[in-house]
Amino acid sequence: MTNRRRLRFTPRLIPTFATLAAVTAFALLGRWQLDRADEKRALAAAFAAAGPAVELPDDSGTLPRYQRVIARGRYDAGHQFLLDNRVHEGRAGVQILTPLVLDGGGMVLVNRGWQPFGRTRQDLPDVAVPESPRRIAGKIDELPRAGIKLSATSSGGWPRLVNYPTMKDLEDLSGGRFHARVILLDASEPDGYVRDWQLHGASPDRNLGYAIQWFAFAATAAAIWVALSLRRSGEAAE
């Protein structure tokens, strides 16, 4: 009767180091995705918060994103920007960025909301606004960014149609100097348009799914290493 040879766990050096490197890399990627999910949860909480507004400081970049602020000044109706590629309820349109010349000096761009195009893209909406003194409130935010770099501006006069500009692009066009962030005008404020502000791309679900995948890859690599390290008694190790 033939004797069965017993399995022995005999890991080999090169596969062991390769597996260790792979498992470590997969685990780190999974941890990074979990951290990104935590960041998005915090961002969503900040966006949803409706805390008290603070006076806009000289440097809006020092405030947390989506902090509600109060600003005082006059709109510069002659140098407004129309953010292209803004869609609301399936309809193409623009968001209106209007410079607010602050009483204490400097300027901040105020996003006054969304307006649709007319019958054609050349039929821009009427964005006239009084230049009387005012006090406004809203949340500070960053300019939207494109997934790929696009041409920032289009030709024409004012209001100027712009396509995913940077703040420097807008400053170069207007000759002004703006705060690092814009103000999303509160829905209750006058002289605004559609202001159904929403947080896009901040759901943590996708990051959690990616984290599970990376951890699964780590577990699979470890399982393959264990399987390859098992040999029957008497089998020569390479």
C-alpha positions in Angstrom: 0.0 0.0 0.0 1.4 3.4 -1.0 2.1 5.9 1.8 0.7 9.3 1.4 3.2 12.1 1.7 2.2 14.8 4.1 2.1 18.5 3.1 4.8 20.8 4.4 4.8 24.6 4.6 8.1 25.5 2.9 8.0 29.1 1.6 10.6 30.2 -0.9 12.6 33.4 -0.6 11.8 35.3 -3.8 8.0 34.6 -3.8 7.8 35.5 -0.2 9.4 38.9 -0.7 7.3 39.5 -3.8 4.1 38.6 -2.0 5.1 40.8 1.0 5.6 43.8 -1.4 2.3 43.1 -3.2 0.3 42.7 0.1 1.8 45.8 1.5 1.1 47.9 -1.6 -2.5 46.6 -1.8 -3.1 47.3 1.9 -1.8 50.8 1.6 -4.0 51.6 -1.4 -7.0 50.2 0.5 -6.1 52.4 3.5 -5.7 55.4 1.2 -9.2 54.8 -0.2 -10.6 54.6 3.3 -9.0 58.0 4.2 -10.5 59.5 1.0 -13.9 58.2 2.1 -13.4 59.9 5.5 -12.4 63.2 3.8 -15.6 63.1 1.7 -17.8 62.5 4.7 -16.2 65.5 6.4 -16.7 67.6 3.3 -20.3 66.6 3.0 -20.9 67.4 6.7 -19.3 70.9 6.2 -21.4 71.5 3.1 -24.6 70.6 4.9 -23.8 72.6 8.0 -25.8 75.8 8.3 -23.8 77.5 11.0 -23.5 81.3 11.6 -21.8 83.4 9.0 -18.6 85.2 9.8 -17.2 88.4 8.3 -15.1 87.7 5.2 -11.5 88.0 6.3 -8.7 89.5 4.1 -7.7 86.0 3.1 -10.7 83.7 2.5 -8.2 80.8 2.1 -7.7 80.7 5.8 -11.4 79.6 6.4 -12.7 76.0 6.1 -14.3 75.2 2.8 -18.1 76.0 2.8 -17.8 78.3 5.8 -20.7 80.8 5.6 -19.5 84.4 5.3 -20.8 87.9 5.1 -19.3 90.4 2.6 -20.1 94.1 2.1 -19.5 96.1 -1.0 -20.8 96.9 -4.5 -21.2 94.6 -7.5 -19.1 95.4 -10.6 -21.8 94.7 -13.2 -19.5 95.5 -16.1 -17.0 92.7 -15.6 -19.1 89.5 -15.0 -18.1 86.0 -16.0 -20.4 83.2 -17.2 -19.2 79.7 -16.2 -19.9 77.5 -19.1 -20.8 73.8 -19.0 -23.1 74.1 -16.0 -26.2 71.8 -16.2 -29.3 72.1 -14.2 -32.1 69.4 -14.5 -30.6 68.3 -17.8 -30.6 71.8 -19.3 -27.4 73.5 -20.4 -26.6 76.9 -19.0 -24.1 79.0 -17.1 -23.4 80.2 -13.6 -22.9 83.9 -13.1 -19.7 85.1 -11.3 -20.0 88.7 -10.4 -17.1 90.7 -8.8 -18.0 92.3 -5.5 -15.8 95.3 -4.7 -15.4 95.1 -1.0 -15.9 98.1 1.3 -12.6 97.3 3.0 -10.6 96.9 -0.3 -10.2 94.0 -2.6 -12.7 92.0 -4.6 -14.4 88.6 -4.2 -16.3 86.7 -6.9 -19.9 85.9 -6.1 -21.6 83.0 -7.8 -25.1 84.3 -8.2 -26.5 81.0 -9.5 -27.5 79.3 -12.7 -29.2 80.6 -15.8 -30.0 78.7 -19.0 -28.8 79.7 -22.5 -31.4 81.1 -24.8 -32.4 79.4 -28.1 -28.7 79.1 -29.0 -25.4 79.3 -27.2 -24.9 82.7 -28.5 -28.0 83.9 -26.8 -26.6 84.6 -23.4 -28.8 85.3 -20.4 -29.4 88.8 -19.0 -27.2 89.1 -15.9 -27.6 92.9 -15.2 -27.4 93.8 -11.5 -27.6 97.1 -9.6 -24.3 98.4 -8.3 -25.8 99.8 -5.1 -24.2 99.1 -1.7 -25.2 95.7 -0.2 -24.5 93.1 2.4 -24.5 89.5 1.1 -24.1 86.1 2.7 -23.1 82.7 1.3 -20.7 79.8 1.5 -17.1 80.1 0.3 -16.1 77.5 -2.3 -13.5 76.8 -5.0 -13.9 77.2 -8.7 -15.0 74.0 -10.5 -12.2 72.0 -12.1 -12.3 70.0 -15.2 -11.2 66.3 -15.3 -8.9 67.3 -18.1 -7.3 70.7 -18.9 -9.5 72.6 -21.3 -9.2 76.1 -22.9 -10.2 78.4 -20.1 -11.7 81.3 -22.0 -13.7 82.1 -25.1 -13.6 85.3 -27.1 -16.1 88.1 -26.7 -16.8 91.1 -24.6 -18.6 91.3 -21.3 -20.1 89.3 -19.7 -17.3 86.9 -20.6 -18.0 83.3 -21.2 -15.4 81.1 -19.6 -14.7 77.4 -19.5 -13.2 75.9 -16.3 -11.0 78.9 -15.6 -8.5 79.3 -12.8 -8.6 82.3 -10.6 -5.5 83.6 -12.4 -7.3 83.3 -15.7 -10.1 85.5 -14.4 -7.7 88.0 -13.0 -5.8 88.3 -16.3 -9.1 88.9 -18.1 -10.4 91.5 -15.8 -7.2 93.1 -14.6 -8.4 92.7 -11.0 -7.3 90.8 -8.0 -9.8 88.4 -6.4 -10.0 86.4 -3.2 -8.7 82.9 -3.6 -12.3 81.5 -3.3 -15.7 82.4 -4.5 -18.9 82.9 -2.5 -21.9 80.7 -3.3 -24.8 83.2 -2.8 -27.4 82.1 -0.3 -30.7 81.2 -1.9 -32.4 83.8 0.3 -30.3 86.7 -1.1 -31.6 89.0 -3.8 -30.2 89.5 -7.3 -29.6 85.7 -7.7 -30.7 83.0 -10.0 -31.1 79.2 -9.5 -29.1 78.4 -6.5 -29.7 74.7 -5.9 -26.2 74.2 -4.5 -25.1 70.6 -4.4 -21.9 68.8 -3.5 -20.8 66.8 -6.6 -18.5 63.8 -6.4 -18.4 63.7 -2.6 -20.1 60.3 -2.0 -17.7 58.0 -0.1 -19.4 54.8 -1.5 -17.0 54.6 -4.5 -14.0 54.9 -2.3 -15.3 52.3 0.0 -15.8 49.9 -3.0 -12.2 50.6 -4.1 -10.9 49.9 -0.6 -12.7 46.5 -0.5 -11.1 45.6 -3.9 -7.6 46.5 -2.8 -8.0 44.5 0.5 -9.3 41.6 -1.5 -6.3 41.7 -3.8 -4.1 41.6 -0.7 -5.9 38.6 0.7 -5.7 36.8 -2.7 -2.0 37.4 -3.0 -1.5 36.0 0.5 -3.6 33.0 -0.3 -1.7 32.3 -3.5 1.6 32.5 -1.6 0.4 30.0 1.0 -0.8 27.6 -1.7 2.5 27.8 -3.5 4.4 27.3 -0.3 2.8 24.0 0.5 4.7 21.0 -0.8 4.5 17.3 -0.1 7.2 15.6 2.0 10.1 14.6 -0.1 9.4 17.3 -2.8 12.6 19.2 -3.5 12.5 23.0 -2.8 13.6 25.1 -5.7 
